[in-house]
Amino acid sequence: MKVRVKWVEGVAFLGETESNHAIVMDGAPEGGGRNLGPRPMETMLAGTGGCTAYDVVTILKKARQDISDCVLEIDADRAPADPKVFTRIHFHFIVTGHNVKREHVERAIHLSAEKYCSASIMLGKTAEITHDFEIVEG
């Protein structure tokens, strides 16, 4: 996998991925940025959420669960001193569907956390990672 990151101005950077997508990252004004995009660490957290949500949706579909939506809310803390790694990350899944079984959602989250989501497994080396979920009928 390859990514190219190019400095734009100030503390703004353009990330270009091997799959031909781009994302602008920038800092807060108090850090010299113009707030043109998410912070790099926000991007990392969003990418981790995308990784685990991808797994959960895919696993639930393979289990023939009738899901119509999956939202992942992430709450994280970082160390107060540099390098300010993530120290705690909580994933809260909101799965919407018809007759979705709790045990299938639990299994999907567990498989993602323990086997498939390389991003969250990697971040788990510095952060305490927890998960919970709710199922919404609909």
N, C-alpha and C positions, 0 to 999 in steps of 0.2 A: 504494500500500500504506500502510496506517495501523496504528499500534500505540499503545496508551495505556499508560503506565507510571505507577502510583500508589504513592506512599510508604505503607507499612503501619505500620512502627515501626522505631526504631533505624536500621539500614541495610538493612532488608528492603523489597522492592518487588514489586508485582504487575504483571506485563506481561499486557495483554489484547490479543489480535490481532484483526484485521479479520475473520478466519474464525471468530471466537467461541471461541477457546481461551485458556487462561490458564497462566502459569508464574510461580511464586514464585522470586525471586532474593534471596539474602541474603549477608552477609559472614561471615567467620570470627569467632569470639568475640574474638580479639585485635584485631580491627578494629571492634568494637562490634556485631557481629552475633550471631545465635542459631543460625546454621547451619541455617536452615529450608529452604534450597534451594541450588541451584548458584550459584556466583559468576557475575556477568554475563559475564566473559571465558570461563568454561567453557561458558556457554550459547552464546556466539558460536562457539566451537570445535566444539561438538556440532552446531550448525546448519550449519556448513560441512561437517562430516562427513555429515550427512543430505543435503545438497545434492549432494555428489559421489557418495555411495553410490546415491542415487536415479538419477542419470545412468547409472552403471555397470550397475546392475541392468536399467534400461530398455533400454539399448543391447544388453546381452547377450541379453535376451529377444527383441528385434527381430532379432538375429542367429541366433535359434533355438538358442541354447545351452541345454542342459538343466541349469539351475542350480536348486539347492534351498535355498541359503543364501548370504548375503554378510555378512561381518562386517568392519567397518573399525576398525582400531586406530590411534589418532592419538597422536603424541608431539610436543610442542611446547615451545619455549623462548621466553621473553620477555626484553626488554631489562631490565637491572637498574635503570635510572633512569626516572622518569616521562617520557613517558607509558606506559612499559612495553608497547610494541607487541610483537606476535609477531615474532620474528626468524628462527625456524626452525620448520617444520612438516613432519612426516613422516607420510604416509598408508600404512598397510600393510593391503592388502585380502586377506581369506581367502575365496576363492570355492569353494563346495562344489557339486558336480554330477557328472553322468555324461558322460564324454568331452568335457569343456570344453576348448576349444582355447586354447593360450597366446596366439596371435596375436589372438584375439577379445578376450581380457581386456586385453592391451596396448593395443589400439585403443580399447576402451571407456574405459580410464583416461586415455589421451591426449586423446580427444575431450572428456571431462569437464574435464580440466585446461586445455585450450587454447581450448575453444569454448563449453561449456555451463554450467559451474558458476560463476555470477557471484560467489558467496561466496569460493571459493578463488582465483579470478582477482583479486578485489579485495584479499584478504589477501596475495597474491603481490607486491603493490606494496611491502610492508615486510618480508616474510619469504621466506627461501629455502624453497621447497616441493619435496619429493621424494616419490616414490611407489615402492612395490614391491608384490609380490603373491605369493601361493601358491595353488595349486589343490589341493583335497582331493577325491579321488574318493569319491562317495557319493550 
